[in-house]
């Protein structure tokens, strides 16, 4: 597979063998999935996030092309810079035929959607055996003015929790923390009480990165009872950062920073560096997606075979157990009208995604090759610990391409998983009991769609400055007022009006 590379983007282009091209040409008259009447193999360009150090296996990508009858040109962009790359492609008019949009970035594209930059795909879904069975509720959640534009990647409502070094807890004779105070005490002990036993004070409790959503802050905030983006009270919408709970979260983080319990450069730290610090035993607590635990454990054990991790999803705060949630999609694939010129071409691209939901392709993308990446016993999948690293390197990056996988009945059931993966799945299900939803998910605010990027920077900068001690509470309140005067009040009003309209019979 020839590979084009340019920092920080990795482009994977898979070329089909000549023999297969001849087979596909001869099969065109039969209307095979993904083939075109002209007899050429359709080329599909995709912009997709890369959550792992390397792109997926060339052999797996080649097999997917073979099964779907396509020539894939996938631009894999590291997750940490994905939003910037996507926005650049949008503003320069160089979008791929298919572009992934993170849930947290979706509002940034709604103006482009309304202006006709992307295909409305809703009317075509019934023509495809798998796509017509997509979850109507999730499609509605992602709709723009009741129109469907994207194919969703399905995720649990909340996978957020605490990944922590169990061997450090054991060495210091500490129990798993169950409250915010206990979590603070563990982080303090991990910083000042030599948890790795090397006789030096060279560790810190918590490692964070420059992300207020998927880093530490938002999950920690939900433990404090902070609303999920917005609080609906007496018909009025209050932004999360105007609540006492948000301030309490900032004060907690500020204390961690002042006492050296968190990496001092967290506001500038990338996800890759954050992961590296927990892997190398520089920090003992990682707050974020619990599904990262297995991969962190594998890489940590390469450096230190004694490293052991465990998971916690229940940290009790002033209002009991709380954790923020997303709708049941974490992103969407949108289809560029500029790159996809005709309706027939759109149907071809949709046909590729429909084909990826069939049993052979879906299980290949989920589990890899039988015998190499997983085993089958009584028709169920066994994921051995011994092939865990291999799956991370070769298979796991493909997960970004899978649509609606949780609801896809064609995906084989797993009989046995790695210990930490199984625990993460179990605790993610437990999170369902105390979710905090965003009350604006199904509502629309034109001002939010237009101005949220610039407005959110006001609050992001103010939050970091407060935590770092460069701003006091009064100055933070001034920044909130600046947000209100720059369009925030209009957003609050528009959401209130939208909620009032939606509540009418």
C-alpha positions as MATLAB code, in Angstrom:
seq = 'XXXXXXXXXXXXXXXXXXXXXXXXXXXXXXXXXXXXXXXXXXXXXXXXXXXXXXXXXXXXXXXXXXXXXXXXXXXXXXXXXXXXXXXXXXXXXXXXXXXXXXXXXXXXXXXXXXXXXXXXXXXXXXXXXXXXXXXXXXXXXXXXXXXXXXXXXXXXXXXXXXXXXXXXXXXXXXXXXXXXXXXXXXXXXXXXXXXXXXXXXXXXXXXXXXXXXXXXXXXXXXXXXXXXXXXXXXXXXXXXXXXXXXXXXXXXXXXXXXXXXXXXXXXXXXXXXXXXXXXXXXXXXXXXXXXXXXXXXXXXXXXXXXXXXXXXXXXXXXXXXXXXXXXXXXXXXXXXXXXXXXXXXXXXXXXXXXXXXXXXXXXXXXXXXXXXXXXXXXXXXXXXXXXXXXXXXXXXXXXXXXXXXXXXXXXXXXXXXXXXXXXXXXXXXXXXXXXXXXXXXXXXXXXXXXXXXXXXXXXXXXXXXXXXXXXXXXXXXXXXXXXXXXXXXXXXXXXXXXXXXXXXX';
ca = [
       0.000    0.000    0.000;
       1.665    3.226   -1.095;
       1.543    5.713    1.718;
       1.583    9.474    1.356;
       2.469   11.349    4.492;
       2.520   14.963    5.522;
       2.705   16.267    9.028;
       0.469   15.948   10.930;
      -1.732   14.090    8.418;
      -1.338   10.493    7.346;
      -2.902    9.586    4.009;
      -3.542    5.901    3.409;
      -4.247    4.991   -0.214;
      -4.933    1.337   -0.932;
      -4.576    0.156   -4.529;
      -6.296   -3.001   -5.700;
      -4.437   -5.806   -7.456;
      -4.923   -6.018  -11.255;
      -6.623   -9.403  -11.041;
      -9.297   -8.044   -8.730;
      -9.883   -5.028  -10.974;
     -10.533   -7.372  -13.898;
     -12.952   -9.392  -11.791;
     -14.807   -6.246  -10.788;
     -14.993   -5.035  -14.376;
     -16.559   -8.286  -15.474;
     -19.033   -8.186  -12.563;
     -20.381   -4.704  -13.227;
     -23.357   -5.926  -15.166;
     -24.498   -7.805  -12.069;
     -24.755   -4.553  -10.065;
     -22.391   -5.654   -7.237;
     -22.323   -3.358   -4.188;
     -20.070   -0.381   -4.709;
     -19.573   -0.903   -8.453;
     -20.596    1.646  -11.054;
     -22.291    1.165  -14.386;
     -19.252    2.529  -16.166;
     -17.259   -0.459  -14.973;
     -14.722    1.586  -12.998;
     -14.061    0.984   -9.366;
     -15.362    3.975   -7.375;
     -12.768    5.989   -5.526;
     -13.967    7.252   -2.138;
     -11.954    9.885   -0.290;
     -12.524   10.069    3.470;
     -11.241   12.439    6.153;
     -11.172   10.456    9.411;
      -9.707   10.897   12.913;
      -6.822    8.737   14.073;
      -6.964    7.885   17.774;
      -3.916    5.606   17.722;
      -0.201    6.060   16.964;
      -0.410    4.415   13.543;
      -2.857    3.798   10.732;
      -4.624    0.428   10.419;
      -3.167   -2.645    8.746;
      -2.649   -2.436    4.966;
      -3.958   -5.975    4.676;
      -7.182   -5.116    6.493;
      -7.772   -2.016    4.382;
      -7.088   -3.998    1.235;
      -9.583   -6.666    2.281;
     -12.211   -4.012    3.017;
     -11.680   -2.586   -0.480;
     -11.963   -6.037   -1.977;
     -15.208   -6.820   -0.161;
     -16.798   -3.421   -0.833;
     -15.545   -3.000   -4.395;
     -14.022    0.396   -3.737;
     -10.736    2.244   -3.958;
     -10.351    4.042   -0.631;
      -8.274    7.145   -0.111;
      -8.356    7.785    3.614;
      -6.697   10.820    5.151;
      -6.041    9.863    8.767;
      -5.621   12.928   10.971;
      -4.385   12.639   14.590;
      -7.315   13.336   16.891;
      -5.565   16.205   18.656;
      -5.405   18.335   15.491;
      -8.462   16.946   13.742;
     -10.744   19.940   14.289;
      -8.168   22.342   12.825;
      -7.617   20.111    9.782;
     -11.354   19.734    9.191;
     -11.960   23.489    9.478;
      -9.101   24.202    7.078;
     -10.561   21.805    4.517;
     -13.980   23.410    4.938;
     -12.793   27.006    4.544;
     -10.502   26.214    1.591;
     -13.103   24.141   -0.229;
     -10.934   21.010   -0.188;
     -13.177   18.621    1.710;
     -12.989   14.928    0.931;
     -16.076   13.231   -0.438;
     -16.765   12.043    3.109;
     -15.763   14.004    6.218;
     -16.070   12.956    9.835;
     -17.315   15.659   12.194;
     -16.908   15.255   15.933;
     -20.033   15.766   18.010;
     -18.354   18.682   19.778;
     -17.617   20.352   16.400;
     -20.958   19.686   14.745;
     -22.408   23.133   15.464;
     -19.464   24.708   13.657;
     -20.653   23.131   10.402;
     -24.374   23.785   10.655;
     -24.111   27.082    8.808;
     -22.310   25.280    5.984;
     -24.990   22.590    6.040;
     -27.751   25.187    5.774;
     -25.940   26.889    2.898;
     -25.942   23.655    0.886;
     -22.340   22.475    1.304;
     -23.416   18.915    2.164;
     -25.876   16.424    0.743;
     -29.111   15.738    2.553;
     -29.010   11.946    2.750;
     -32.285   11.246    4.557;
     -34.335   10.628    1.384;
     -31.856    7.957    0.200;
     -31.550    5.807    3.323;
     -34.566    3.618    2.509;
     -32.783    2.387   -0.623;
     -30.143    0.531    1.422;
     -30.830   -2.611    3.467;
     -28.670   -1.596    6.449;
     -28.948    2.181    6.377;
     -32.731    2.060    6.385;
     -32.541    0.375    9.792;
     -30.525    3.150   11.457;
     -31.857    4.343   14.799;
     -34.506    6.979   14.097;
     -34.000    8.647   17.480;
     -30.281    9.130   16.909;
     -30.906   10.397   13.389;
     -33.376   12.901   14.827;
     -30.820   14.028   17.427;
     -28.363   14.829   14.653;
     -30.862   16.390   12.245;
     -30.607   19.989   11.090;
     -34.036   21.538   10.651;
     -35.522   18.043   10.577;
     -33.268   16.949    7.717;
     -30.734   14.110    7.914;
     -27.238   14.921    6.663;
     -24.950   12.450    8.424;
     -24.286    8.797    9.159;
     -23.559    8.522   12.857;
     -20.825    6.705   14.737;
     -22.548    5.132   17.706;
     -21.180    5.333   21.230;
     -22.444    4.700   24.781;
     -23.926    7.733   26.532;
     -20.905    8.057   28.795;
     -17.626    6.185   28.994;
     -16.144    8.755   31.375;
     -14.386    7.714   34.558;
     -11.065    7.447   36.380;
      -8.132    5.267   35.302;
      -5.765    4.786   38.233;
      -2.593    2.861   39.103;
      -3.707   -0.045   41.278;
      -0.131   -1.030   42.156;
       0.469    2.489   43.514;
      -2.664    2.257   45.658;
      -1.447   -1.094   46.975;
       2.061    0.155   47.733;
       0.704    3.123   49.692;
      -2.037    0.992   51.306;
      -4.770    3.207   49.889;
      -8.294    2.246   48.922;
      -9.878    3.218   45.645;
     -11.209    6.775   45.988;
     -14.985    7.085   46.066;
     -15.461   10.795   46.774;
     -13.901   14.031   45.551;
     -12.040   14.435   48.843;
     -10.681   10.897   48.635;
      -9.646   11.456   45.023;
      -7.736   14.570   46.100;
      -6.008   12.640   48.895;
      -4.939    9.870   46.492;
      -3.521   12.428   44.060;
      -1.634   14.079   46.931;
      -0.184   10.753   48.080;
       0.755    9.892   44.494;
       2.668   13.181   44.321;
       4.468   13.305   47.665;
       4.654    9.776   49.061;
       6.859    7.976   46.501;
       4.197    5.643   45.012;
       6.650    3.959   42.634;
       9.102    3.203   45.434;
      12.189    4.608   43.701;
      13.124    6.861   46.619;
      12.609   10.060   44.646;
       9.805   12.619   44.503;
       9.389   12.442   40.733;
       5.697   11.648   40.270;
       2.469   13.635   40.375;
      -1.084   12.600   40.973;
      -3.104   13.661   37.937;
      -2.165   14.126   34.294;
      -4.313   16.348   32.080;
      -4.203   17.858   28.590;
      -5.317   21.006   26.749;
      -8.936   19.918   26.359;
     -11.701   21.124   28.676;
     -14.180   18.581   27.270;
     -12.445   15.241   26.784;
      -9.630   15.971   29.204;
     -10.128   16.096   32.974;
     -12.241   19.204   33.460;
     -15.695   18.286   32.159;
     -15.792   14.875   33.827;
     -14.526   16.342   37.084;
     -17.124   19.080   36.707;
     -19.946   16.573   36.432;
     -18.801   15.047   39.737;
     -19.334   18.497   41.238;
     -22.798   18.660   39.692;
     -21.961   21.078   36.884;
     -24.653   21.083   34.160;
     -23.809   19.482   30.832;
     -23.202   22.667   28.813;
     -26.533   24.220   29.847;
     -28.881   24.288   32.815;
     -32.599   24.668   32.183;
     -34.258   26.469   35.057;
     -37.760   28.005   35.023;
     -37.752   28.068   31.236;
     -34.397   29.873   31.083;
     -31.097   28.469   29.839;
     -28.047   29.141   31.996;
     -24.593   28.335   30.579;
     -22.597   25.865   32.665;
     -19.810   28.369   33.326;
     -22.265   30.745   35.030;
     -23.057   28.182   37.746;
     -21.494   27.766   41.213;
     -20.631   24.153   40.361;
     -18.394   25.265   37.489;
     -16.597   27.649   39.853;
     -16.199   24.828   42.396;
     -14.614   22.681   39.709;
     -12.196   25.453   38.776;
     -11.286   25.928   42.433;
     -10.564   22.211   42.803;
      -8.357   22.263   39.695;
      -6.690   25.458   40.896;
      -5.818   23.759   44.171;
      -4.350   20.767   42.319;
      -2.255   23.135   40.225;
      -1.052   25.253   43.152;
      -0.071   22.179   45.167;
       1.717   20.528   42.250;
      -0.633   17.537   42.116;
      -1.195   17.952   38.362;
       1.282   18.397   35.514;
       2.071   22.106   35.526;
       1.978   22.358   31.722;
      -1.457   20.727   31.381;
      -2.910   23.717   29.502;
      -0.380   23.101   26.715;
      -0.154   19.302   26.874;
      -1.315   17.181   23.936;
      -3.191   13.920   24.338;
      -0.122   12.006   23.154;
       2.072   13.582   25.860;
      -0.659   13.056   28.471;
      -0.814    9.351   27.598;
       2.985    9.108   27.651;
       3.159   10.436   31.211;
       0.743    7.827   32.542;
       2.402    5.060   30.499;
       5.864    5.941   31.811;
       4.718    6.106   35.416;
       5.093    9.851   35.843;
       1.454   10.176   36.946;
      -1.019    7.827   38.582;
      -4.477    9.182   37.697;
      -6.012    9.683   34.240;
      -9.574   11.034   34.013;
     -11.372   10.524   30.714;
     -12.655    7.659   28.599;
     -12.383    4.394   30.517;
     -11.967    2.529   27.229;
      -8.393    3.893   27.078;
      -7.398    1.732   30.047;
      -6.526   -1.478   28.187;
      -4.262    0.258   25.738;
      -2.578    2.310   28.471;
      -2.009   -0.847   30.485;
      -0.441   -2.704   27.564;
       2.011    0.091   26.827;
       2.804    0.711   30.511;
       3.652   -2.961   31.051;
       6.203   -2.826   28.248;
       8.113   -0.256   30.312;
       7.252   -1.648   33.742;
       5.769   -5.187   33.876;
       4.593   -4.500   37.447;
       2.276   -1.656   36.382;
      -1.383   -2.400   37.121;
      -4.418   -0.268   36.367;
      -7.979   -0.253   37.607;
     -11.096    1.783   36.874;
     -13.568    3.858   38.879;
     -16.751    5.385   37.508;
     -18.482    6.406   40.728;
     -16.971    9.489   42.353;
     -19.486   10.979   44.774;
     -19.926   14.739   44.801;
     -22.269   17.159   46.572;
     -25.254   15.848   44.580;
     -24.363   12.163   44.640;
     -23.180   10.411   41.497;
     -23.245   12.407   38.259;
     -21.522   12.044   34.892;
     -21.956   14.036   31.690;
     -23.319   12.329   28.625;
     -23.403   12.698   24.876;
     -26.285   11.752   22.623;
     -25.745    8.203   21.402;
     -23.491    9.394   18.615;
     -20.046   10.893   19.009;
     -19.766   12.091   15.462;
     -21.137   12.036   11.941;
     -19.911   11.384    8.427;
     -21.043   14.194    6.109;
     -21.020   14.125    2.302;
     -19.582   17.088    0.377;
     -21.649   18.402   -2.519;
     -18.542   19.835   -4.127;
     -16.604   16.543   -3.998;
     -19.632   14.347   -4.788;
     -21.002   15.862   -7.971;
     -24.018   13.703   -8.740;
     -26.822   11.832   -7.056;
     -25.567    8.551   -8.521;
     -22.137    9.149   -7.014;
     -23.738    9.894   -3.643;
     -25.618    6.592   -3.831;
     -22.351    4.806   -4.555;
     -20.709    6.351   -1.489;
     -23.732    5.560    0.695;
     -23.610    2.039   -0.720;
     -20.072    1.672    0.617;
     -21.174    2.557    4.153;
     -24.182    0.271    3.837;
     -21.845   -2.549    2.804;
     -19.584   -1.937    5.804;
     -22.505   -2.899    8.045;
     -22.792   -6.384    6.494;
     -21.502   -9.247    8.602;
     -18.260   -9.947    6.739;
     -17.081   -6.325    6.555;
     -18.392   -5.180    9.944;
     -16.672   -7.997   11.841;
     -13.466   -7.476    9.882;
     -13.448   -3.811   10.908;
     -14.388   -4.601   14.504;
     -12.157   -7.595   15.224;
      -9.672   -8.038   12.375;
      -8.702  -11.389   10.871;
      -9.819  -14.579   12.593;
      -6.799  -16.509   13.810;
      -4.533  -13.500   13.767;
      -6.455  -10.992   15.851;
      -9.202  -13.049   17.495;
     -10.554  -16.559   17.932;
     -14.027  -18.019   17.453;
     -15.578  -20.418   19.950;
     -19.155  -21.600   19.448;
     -19.797  -18.707   17.110;
     -18.622  -16.100   19.622;
     -15.511  -13.940   19.588;
     -12.600  -14.476   21.970;
     -10.249  -11.505   22.340;
      -7.065  -12.902   23.931;
      -4.811  -10.715   26.045;
      -1.907  -12.059   23.958;
      -3.129  -10.337   20.772;
      -4.301   -7.144   22.440;
      -1.345   -5.025   21.303;
      -1.619   -6.418   17.779;
      -5.267   -5.395   17.620;
      -4.416   -1.913   18.904;
      -1.791   -1.500   16.186;
      -3.650   -3.039   13.261;
      -7.405   -3.111   13.913;
      -8.454   -0.479   16.464;
      -7.924    2.586   14.215;
     -10.647    1.221   11.914;
     -13.231    1.797   14.634;
     -13.395    5.438   13.523;
     -14.908    4.297   10.221;
     -17.661    2.153   11.705;
     -21.171    3.569   11.707;
     -23.995    2.453   14.002;
     -21.967   -0.462   15.345;
     -23.726   -0.821   18.713;
     -27.068   -1.410   17.048;
     -25.673   -3.538   14.213;
     -26.942   -7.097   14.714;
     -24.445   -8.362   12.120;
     -21.539   -7.864   14.532;
     -20.616  -11.035   16.383;
     -20.961  -11.231   20.146;
     -17.847  -11.270   22.279;
     -17.643  -14.130   24.743;
     -14.432  -13.034   26.430;
     -12.570   -9.705   26.446;
      -9.450   -8.392   28.075;
     -10.043   -7.642   31.761;
      -9.851   -3.838   31.578;
     -11.928   -3.665   28.396;
     -14.644   -5.753   30.024;
     -14.527   -3.555   33.144;
     -14.766   -0.376   31.058;
     -17.836   -1.736   29.258;
     -19.473   -2.736   32.535;
     -18.861    0.631   34.192;
     -20.027    2.522   31.092;
     -23.328    0.688   31.430;
     -23.416    1.588   35.123;
     -23.008    5.258   34.155;
     -26.446    5.086   32.535;
     -27.960    5.309   36.041;
     -26.754    8.859   36.725;
     -26.303   10.624   33.404;
     -26.417   14.402   33.054;
     -27.875   15.299   29.656;
     -27.478   18.492   27.653;
     -30.965   20.046   27.454;
     -30.145   21.831   24.169;
     -29.310   18.736   22.105;
     -32.543   18.814   20.127;
     -32.801   22.617   20.060;
     -31.468   25.160   17.602;
     -29.856   28.573   18.102;
     -28.687   30.363   14.932;
     -26.455   32.646   16.985;
     -24.825   29.659   18.675;
     -24.144   28.039   15.302;
     -22.660   31.269   13.964;
     -20.686   32.565   16.936;
     -19.986   29.689   19.303;
     -16.395   29.218   18.144;
     -15.355   32.766   19.036;
     -17.547   32.890   22.138;
     -16.258   29.597   23.511;
     -12.687   30.884   23.301;
     -13.605   33.654   25.752;
     -14.642   31.082   28.353;
     -11.882   28.589   27.537;
      -9.184   31.221   28.028;
     -10.847   32.520   31.190;
     -11.141   29.005   32.639;
      -7.477   28.235   32.090;
      -6.405   31.644   33.415;
      -8.464   31.172   36.555;
      -7.091   27.691   37.233;
      -3.536   28.924   36.653;
      -4.045   31.794   39.089;
      -3.813   34.530   36.475;
      -7.398   35.635   37.081;
      -9.621   35.965   40.139;
     -13.350   35.247   40.498;
     -14.334   38.838   39.774;
     -12.303   38.889   36.572;
     -13.795   35.553   35.534;
     -17.280   37.015   36.043;
     -16.282   39.897   33.764;
     -15.400   37.405   31.050;
     -18.783   35.724   31.461;
     -20.416   39.127   30.974;
     -18.250   39.681   27.905;
     -19.550   36.364   26.561;
     -23.131   37.492   27.235;
     -22.664   40.872   25.566;
     -20.920   39.328   22.526;
     -23.872   37.132   21.636;
     -24.337   34.861   24.628;
     -27.567   36.532   25.760;
     -29.019   36.038   22.306;
     -28.111   32.339   22.418;
     -29.837   31.970   25.783;
     -32.930   33.692   24.410;
     -33.004   31.595   21.225;
     -32.730   28.336   23.153;
     -35.560   29.429   25.455;
     -37.747   30.271   22.461;
     -36.876   26.968   20.747;
     -37.737   25.037   23.913;
     -41.062   26.856   24.205;
     -41.899   25.990   20.596;
     -40.975   22.331   21.010;
     -43.138   21.989   24.127;
     -46.285   23.130   22.337;
     -48.662   20.306   21.300;
];
